[in-house]
Every structure is written in structure tokens, then in C-alpha cells.
Amino acid sequence: MVTKLINLSLGLILCWGTINALALQPDVTFLTPRLAGTLRLGVEVNGESKWLSDFSSVNKKEKANQTEYTLKDAFIGKGKISWIIKELTDSEGAVMKWSSDNMPDGAKLIWAYGGASNGVVQHTPEKNMLLPEYCDQNVFSIEGHSFTLYYGTSRSLRILEVETPPGDKLRLCDANQQKYPLQFLNSGKNNKSHALGSSVPLQSNDELYFCVYYLSPKADYNYFMLPQLFEEGYFRVNEETEWMKSTPD
């Protein structure tokens, strides 16, 4: 079932199945319609860090199947961040694009993902939905800069696929420690409320992608596919292999 977006108030929620999105702050919470986790983004500059949800200037625009944020803050000087969330057209999921200009030297993107309780939750505007109590049954299987998230109980196990931008090694973190992004990223894994995080060095005019989706015959992505997936909403793998093309009749 294709995701639809409905503007309500504050924060963004993508729902696969029933009602849908909230807006102004750029954290993304996924409902299927049960809670499938939250993606948080922040920026590090010279050993200091700040969540995008705490930025002073957040402007939002909506188009069909797309929500775009433009963010500015004194923390990043003259920098400007664009964060766009698009639903996939023929599978359950969303693809997201980060781009930034004039960022300070040495700036990094920090991201966090977790809090997939598989429960029916009441979203509270302005509230961070990556809560420790939602993380207890989250199990992450990491492969490079992608991961599979197993969540829910044995009787209602769900499996979510996530592609993230190439950067530093993905690590388990403590969802109890989220005052600022670096606190979360350096919190360690000796806890019962695991979430996943990493950082990505930012270069001038970077375009970075995330994708959150359920595996299906139409949806089985690698990072190199995400730019096309973002532009077109789907990625079609050619059914003919190169071997078949080169084999004489």
C-alpha cells in the first residue's frame, strides 16, 4: 500500500496503511501503522553538536508525496541544509535526501535510528519519538552502512531494511542519552535500550541518501540505487543479465 502524507502539526510521521504525516521539525517517525522507528539527524562542528530538531530556522514545503525542509542556524554559520522525504511509489517505505551548502570546515552529519516498538502509539507534537522504552526489542544486523532491524515479539516479528550514507562505522548507542548528537553517538552499547548511529563527514555540495523500507519483490535496494529511487520513486533492475545480452541466439 502506497504511503500518503497529511499535514497535521509538528514533526513528520510516515504511515503505511492509515493516516499519515506531521510536520515542522525534521525527525522522521515511521508508522506501518504500528511504530517502526524514528530517524533523527544532527550536525557536529568542532566537537560540538546539535539536533536538527533544535535548529532555530526550519522552513517546510509540501508537494505531492514529498516534504522538504530548509534549515539554518547560527551553529552552522552561513550553512544551509535541505532535507527531503519522499514516499516510494510501489512499495512500503520512504527515500530521503540530504544536501548542504557552505557548511563549516570539518562538519559531520550524525544520524540515529531506533525505537521500533511495533506498538500502537500516540504521537505528541514536539516530542522525540526515539524513546528508550520503544527500543527494548530492537535487534540490529549491520552490513557495511546498511542494516536490518528486527523488532516486535516472536509472534509478531517485523523486519525493516535501512540504507544509510557511507561514513564512519555504524555503532550501537544508548537511547537514554540523546541530549545532543555526540552524547548519543559516544554513549556505548552497555545498555538495554539500543539504537543505532553513525556520522558522515560533510563535503561541499554533498548529496546523501537514506532509505527505510520493507523487503519485497519490488523493493530490494543498495545505496547506489538511491539517487534514481529518489527521482523516480522506484528502481527497476533489468531482467536480462549482461551474460544473456552477450549470448548469441
C-alpha positions as a printed Julia matrix, in Angstrom:
249×3 Matrix{Float64}:
  0.0     0.0     0.0
  1.41    3.38   -1.0
  2.19    5.91    1.72
  0.27    9.18    1.73
  1.17   12.4     3.52
 -1.27   14.5     5.54
 -0.05   17.71    7.18
 -1.1    17.87   10.82
  1.22   19.92   13.03
  4.79   19.29   14.19
  7.26   16.52   13.4
  6.99   14.17   10.43
  5.26   10.82   10.52
  5.06    8.49    7.55
  2.33    5.89    7.88
  1.89    2.84    5.71
 -1.75    1.97    5.96
 -3.9     4.6     7.67
 -3.47    8.3     8.45
 -0.17    9.88    7.78
  2.21   12.82    8.25
  3.09   15.51   10.73
  5.35   18.48   10.04
  7.6    21.07   11.04
 10.59   19.53   12.82
 12.61   17.14   10.64
 12.78   13.95   12.71
 11.01   11.18   10.78
  8.87    8.64   12.64
  7.6     5.63   10.7
  4.23    4.02   11.39
  3.08    0.94    9.5
  0.6     1.79   11.14
  2.45    0.36   14.19
  5.63    2.12   15.3
  8.59    1.09   13.1
 11.17    3.51   14.46
 12.41    7.09   14.26
 15.27    8.64   12.28
 16.95   11.63   13.93
 19.59   13.86   12.32
 22.13   16.22   13.81
 25.32   18.06   12.93
 28.75   18.06   14.59
 31.11   21.04   14.24
 34.48   21.14   16.04
 33.46   18.79   18.8
 30.06   20.39   19.42
 26.77   19.04   18.09
 23.11   19.9    17.69
 19.98   18.02   16.56
 18.23   19.47   13.51
 15.04   19.48   15.58
 16.71   22.16   17.75
 17.68   24.45   14.84
 16.32   27.99   15.02
 15.13   28.24   11.41
 13.11   25.39    9.89
 11.05   26.05    6.78
  8.83   23.36    5.28
  7.27   22.89    1.86
  4.99   20.1     0.74
  4.32   18.69   -2.71
  2.54   15.54   -3.73
  4.27   12.62   -1.97
  7.14   14.84   -0.77
  8.07   17.02    2.19
 11.08   19.34    2.06
 12.79   21.16    4.93
 15.26   24.02    4.64
 17.24   24.53    7.85
 19.57   27.25    9.1
 21.11   28.0    12.49
 23.94   30.09   13.93
 25.55   26.78   14.89
 26.44   26.16   11.21
 27.27   29.78   10.38
 26.33   30.53    6.77
 25.47   26.91    6.12
 22.12   25.75    4.76
 20.64   22.25    4.86
 17.98   20.74    2.63
 16.23   17.58    3.89
 13.65   15.95    1.59
 11.45   12.94    2.38
  9.66   11.12   -0.44
  7.42    8.08   -0.25
  8.17    5.14   -2.53
  5.64    4.72   -5.31
  5.18    0.96   -5.42
  6.48   -0.41   -2.12
  6.23    0.31    1.61
  8.88    2.8     2.51
 10.48    6.19    2.06
 13.65    7.57    0.47
 15.28   10.71    1.86
 17.89   13.12    0.52
 20.25   15.39    2.47
 22.09   18.22    0.78
 24.01   21.09    2.36
 25.92   24.21    1.29
 28.53   26.39    2.97
 28.93   24.1     5.94
 31.79   24.84    8.38
 35.07   23.01    7.83
 35.08   19.6     9.45
 31.28   19.41    9.81
 29.68   15.98   10.09
 26.17   14.64    9.78
 25.18   12.47   12.76
 22.16   10.18   12.5
 20.29    7.94   14.92
 17.71    5.23   14.26
 15.69    3.1    16.64
 12.6     2.94   18.79
 10.64    0.37   16.75
  8.2    -0.99   19.31
  5.65   -2.42   16.86
  3.07   -0.86   19.14
  0.18    1.49   18.58
  1.4     4.84   19.89
  0.0     8.29   20.39
  2.31   10.82   18.77
  2.87   14.01   20.75
  3.93   17.01   18.62
  7.39   18.35   19.53
  8.24   15.11   21.31
 11.18   12.94   20.3
  9.73    9.52   19.44
 13.04    7.64   19.67
 12.31    6.65   23.27
 14.25    4.1    25.35
 11.08    2.18   26.2
 10.47    1.62   22.47
 13.95    0.11   21.93
 13.91   -2.94   24.21
 13.06   -5.47   21.5
 15.13   -3.96   18.67
 17.85   -6.18   17.16
 20.19   -4.76   14.51
 22.11   -6.74   11.9
 24.74   -4.46   10.36
 26.34   -4.9     6.96
 28.58   -2.01    5.93
 26.47    1.15    6.0
 23.14   -0.68    5.73
 21.3    -2.62    8.42
 18.32   -4.85    9.02
 16.16   -4.09   12.04
 14.24   -6.94   13.69
 11.56   -5.75   16.08
  8.41   -6.87   17.83
  7.76  -10.17   19.59
  8.38  -13.66   18.25
  4.71  -13.91   17.36
  4.66  -10.59   15.52
  8.23  -10.18   14.28
  8.78   -7.41   11.72
 11.88   -6.94    9.55
 12.83   -3.48    8.27
 15.65   -2.64    5.85
 17.59    0.63    6.1
 20.22    2.1     3.75
 22.37    4.95    5.11
 25.13    7.14    3.62
 28.7     5.78    3.61
 30.62    7.2     6.54
 32.02    6.1     9.86
 31.32    2.63   11.22
 27.77    2.05   12.44
 27.57    1.55   16.2
 25.11    0.61   18.9
 24.24    3.51   21.19
 22.16    4.24   24.26
 18.74    5.72   23.54
 18.71    7.13   27.1
 21.46    9.59   26.13
 20.15   11.99   23.46
 20.68   15.47   24.9
 22.85   16.22   21.87
 24.04   14.05   18.95
 27.62   13.46   20.15
 26.38   12.33   23.55
 24.24    9.73   21.8
 26.97    8.66   19.37
 29.56    8.19   22.14
 27.19    6.61   24.68
 28.25    2.99   24.13
 26.27   -0.21   23.87
 26.24   -1.36   27.5
 22.54   -0.77   27.97
 19.16   -2.35   27.31
 17.85    0.44   25.09
 19.88    0.04   21.93
 19.58    2.39   18.97
 21.94    2.65   16.03
 24.01    5.64   14.94
 26.88    6.88   12.85
 28.5    10.04   11.48
 29.25   11.11    7.92
 31.86   13.77    7.04
 30.27   16.57    5.03
 31.87   17.88    1.89
 30.78   20.89   -0.17
 27.56   20.26   -2.09
 27.15   16.73   -0.72
 24.01   14.78   -1.59
 23.42   11.92    0.85
 20.57    9.43    0.89
 18.64    7.26    3.34
 16.04    4.64    2.56
 13.72    2.83    5.0
 11.6     0.02    3.56
 10.22   -3.5     3.81
 11.85   -6.08    1.57
  9.6    -7.29   -1.26
  9.9    -8.49   -4.88
  9.74   -4.81   -5.91
 11.95   -3.45   -3.13
 15.49   -4.74   -2.56
 17.84   -1.77   -2.67
 21.54   -0.93   -2.42
 22.9     2.55   -1.78
 23.92    3.14   -5.42
 20.25    2.81   -6.4
 19.0     5.56   -4.12
 19.54    8.61   -6.37
 17.37    7.03   -9.08
 14.94    5.76   -6.46
 14.63    9.3    -5.12
 13.98   10.8    -8.54
 11.58    8.16   -9.84
 10.15    6.54   -6.72
 11.2     3.06   -7.83
 14.24    1.22   -9.16
 13.79   -1.42  -11.82
 16.55   -4.0   -12.14
 16.99   -5.05  -15.76
 15.58   -8.55  -16.06
 18.21   -9.5   -18.63
 21.7   -10.13  -17.31
 24.79   -8.97  -19.13
 25.53  -12.65  -19.83
 22.16  -13.07  -21.52
 22.72   -9.95  -23.61
 26.09  -11.17  -24.84
 25.0   -14.74  -25.63
 24.25  -15.36  -29.35
 20.78  -16.66  -30.25
